[in-house]
Every structure is written in structure tokens, then in C-alpha cells.
Amino acid sequence: MALSTTQSISLSGVSTINGAQAATFSTVVSKGLSYTSVSMQITDQDLYEKNKIEVRKDRDDFQAVADNLSDSLESSSATSAE
């Protein structure tokens, strides 16, 4: 009998414009996944429409954080108990 484990990390973020929430982002990063999918939920449609460029930059920045986290999981050495 052997124990197998998988590490995953839930990551979330919020895009705000002048203190108001425009969108939220979420993902789950797991070791062994070659791509991390980011979900974006627009929470204020009017604010989003007026600030698409800023919100999309926040989305791209969030994706970069998720990618860096995924890379760090891959480069860390995992230990297992047998």
C-alpha cells in the first residue's frame, strides 16, 4: 500500500476601480497541470464596460501570479511517506 498526495492551492483576486469591485478572478493551481485556467466573474457590468483595459490588465496580472505559483509547485521537491 502506498500513499499518493496531490497539492493544490486555491487562488482568488478582485479587480477594483476607485474602491468599487468590477470583477473577481479565481483558479485552482495543482502540481502536474501544464495550464492553469482562470475564471473571471464580472460583478459590475457598467464599471467593467467603462474600465475594460484596467480590468483586463488585472486579469492578465492574476494569470501571471497563477502561472508563477504553478511554476513554484513544479520546482519544489515533494516528499512522500511510504
PANU-865200 format. One line per 5 residues: number of its first residue (from 1); for each residue z negated, y negated, x of N, C-alpha, C, O. Coordinates in steps of 0.2 Angstrom, whole numbers, plus 5000, padded with zeros to 4 digits. Layout:
% residues N
NUM	Z Y X Z Y X Z Y X Z Y X | ...;
% end
This chain:
% residues 82
1	5000 5006 5004 5000 5000 5000 5000 4994 5004 4996 4994 5010 | 5004 4989 5003 5004 4983 5007 5004 4977 5002 5007 4977 4997 | 5001 4972 5004 5001 4965 5001 5006 4961 5003 5008 4960 5008 | 5010 4958 4998 5015 4953 4999 5013 4947 4995 5011 4947 4989 | 5014 4941 4998 5012 4935 4995 5018 4930 4996 5022 4931 5001;
6	5018 4926 4991 5023 4920 4992 5020 4914 4991 5016 4913 4986 | 5021 4909 4995 5018 4902 4995 5023 4898 4991 5029 4897 4993 | 5021 4894 4986 5025 4889 4983 5020 4883 4982 5014 4884 4981 | 5024 4877 4982 5020 4871 4981 5023 4867 4975 5029 4866 4975 | 5020 4865 4970 5022 4860 4965 5022 4853 4967 5017 4851 4970;
11	5027 4850 4967 5028 4843 4969 5030 4838 4963 5035 4840 4959 | 5027 4833 4962 5029 4828 4957 5029 4821 4959 5025 4819 4964 | 5033 4817 4956 5033 4810 4958 5035 4805 4952 5037 4808 4947 | 5034 4799 4953 5035 4794 4947 5039 4788 4950 5037 4786 4956 | 5044 4786 4947 5048 4780 4949 5046 4775 4944 5046 4775 4938;
16	5043 4769 4947 5040 4764 4943 5044 4757 4945 5046 4756 4951 | 5045 4753 4941 5049 4747 4941 5044 4741 4939 5042 4741 4933 | 5041 4737 4943 5037 4732 4942 5031 4735 4938 5028 4732 4933 | 5028 4740 4940 5022 4744 4937 5024 4748 4931 5019 4751 4928 | 5030 4748 4928 5032 4752 4922 5035 4758 4925 5039 4758 4929;
21	5033 4764 4922 5036 4770 4923 5043 4771 4920 5044 4770 4914 | 5048 4772 4925 5055 4773 4922 5057 4780 4922 5061 4782 4917 | 5055 4784 4927 5057 4791 4927 5051 4795 4931 5048 4793 4935 | 5051 4802 4930 5047 4806 4933 5051 4812 4937 5057 4813 4934 | 5049 4815 4942 5053 4820 4946 5048 4826 4947 5042 4825 4948;
26	5051 4832 4947 5046 4837 4948 5051 4843 4951 5057 4843 4950 | 5047 4847 4955 5050 4853 4958 5045 4858 4961 5039 4856 4961 | 5047 4864 4962 5043 4869 4965 5046 4871 4971 5052 4873 4971 | 5043 4870 4977 5046 4872 4983 5043 4879 4985 5036 4880 4985 | 5047 4883 4987 5045 4890 4989 5048 4892 4996 5054 4890 4997;
31	5044 4896 5000 5047 4898 5006 5052 4903 5004 5051 4907 5000 | 5058 4903 5008 5063 4908 5007 5069 4905 5003 5074 4908 5002 | 5068 4899 4999 5073 4896 4995 5077 4892 4999 5074 4888 5003 | 5084 4893 4999 5088 4888 5003 5089 4882 5000 5092 4877 5003 | 5088 4881 4993 5089 4875 4990 5083 4873 4985 5081 4878 4981;
36	5081 4867 4985 5076 4865 4980 5079 4861 4975 5082 4856 4976 | 5078 4863 4969 5081 4859 4963 5076 4854 4960 5070 4856 4959 | 5078 4848 4960 5073 4843 4957 5075 4841 4950 5081 4840 4948 | 5070 4841 4946 5071 4839 4939 5069 4832 4938 5064 4829 4941 | 5073 4828 4934 5072 4821 4933 5071 4820 4925 5075 4822 4922;
41	5066 4817 4923 5064 4815 4916 5064 4808 4916 5060 4805 4918 | 5069 4805 4912 5069 4798 4911 5064 4796 4905 5064 4799 4900 | 5059 4792 4907 5053 4791 4902 5054 4784 4899 5051 4783 4894 | 5059 4780 4901 5060 4773 4898 5068 4772 4899 5070 4770 4904 | 5071 4774 4894 5079 4773 4894 5081 4766 4896 5085 4765 4900;
46	5078 4761 4893 5081 4754 4894 5079 4752 4901 5083 4749 4905 | 5073 4754 4904 5071 4752 4910 5076 4756 4915 5078 4753 4920 | 5077 4762 4914 5081 4766 4918 5088 4763 4919 5091 4762 4924 | 5091 4761 4913 5098 4758 4912 5098 4752 4916 5103 4750 4920 | 5093 4748 4916 5093 4741 4920 5092 4742 4927 5093 4737 4931;
51	5089 4748 4929 5087 4749 4936 5090 4755 4939 5086 4759 4943 | 5096 4758 4937 5098 4764 4939 5098 4765 4947 5097 4770 4949 | 5100 4760 4950 5101 4760 4958 5094 4762 4961 5094 4766 4965 | 5089 4758 4959 5082 4759 4961 5080 4766 4959 5077 4770 4964 | 5080 4768 4953 5078 4775 4951 5082 4780 4955 5078 4785 4957;
56	5088 4780 4955 5092 4785 4959 5090 4785 4966 5090 4791 4969 | 5088 4780 4969 5086 4780 4976 5079 4783 4976 5078 4787 4981 | 5075 4782 4971 5068 4786 4971 5070 4793 4970 5066 4797 4974 | 5074 4795 4966 5076 4802 4966 5078 4805 4972 5076 4811 4974 | 5083 4802 4976 5085 4804 4982 5079 4804 4987 5079 4809 4991;
61	5075 4800 4987 5069 4800 4992 5064 4806 4990 5062 4809 4994 | 5064 4807 4983 5060 4813 4981 5063 4819 4984 5059 4824 4986 | 5070 4820 4983 5073 4826 4986 5072 4827 4993 5071 4832 4995 | 5072 4821 4997 5071 4822 5004 5064 4824 5006 5063 4828 5010 | 5059 4822 5002 5052 4824 5003 5052 4832 5001 5049 4836 5005;
66	5055 4834 4996 5055 4841 4994 5059 4845 4999 5056 4851 5001 | 5064 4843 5002 5068 4846 5007 5063 4847 5014 5063 4852 5017 | 5060 4841 5016 5056 4841 5021 5050 4846 5020 5048 4850 5025 | 5047 4847 5014 5042 4851 5013 5044 4859 5013 5041 4863 5016 | 5050 4860 5011 5053 4866 5011 5054 4868 5018 5053 4874 5020;
71	5057 4864 5022 5058 4865 5029 5052 4867 5033 5051 4871 5037 | 5046 4863 5031 5040 4864 5035 5037 4871 5033 5034 4874 5037 | 5038 4873 5027 5036 4880 5025 5040 4885 5029 5037 4890 5031 | 5046 4884 5030 5051 4889 5033 5048 4889 5041 5049 4895 5044 | 5046 4884 5044 5045 4884 5051 5038 4886 5052 5036 4887 5058;
76	5033 4886 5047 5026 4888 5048 5026 4895 5049 5030 4899 5045 | 5022 4898 5053 5021 4905 5053 5016 4908 5048 5011 4906 5048 | 5018 4912 5044 5014 4915 5039 5011 4921 5042 5014 4925 5045 | 5005 4922 5040 5001 4929 5042 5000 4933 5036 4999 4930 5030 | 5000 4939 5037 4999 4944 5031 4993 4949 5033 4993 4951 5039;
81	4990 4951 5028 4985 4956 5030 4987 4963 5027 4990 4963 5022 | 4987 4968 5031 4989 4975 5029 4983 4979 5029 4984 4985 5028;
% end
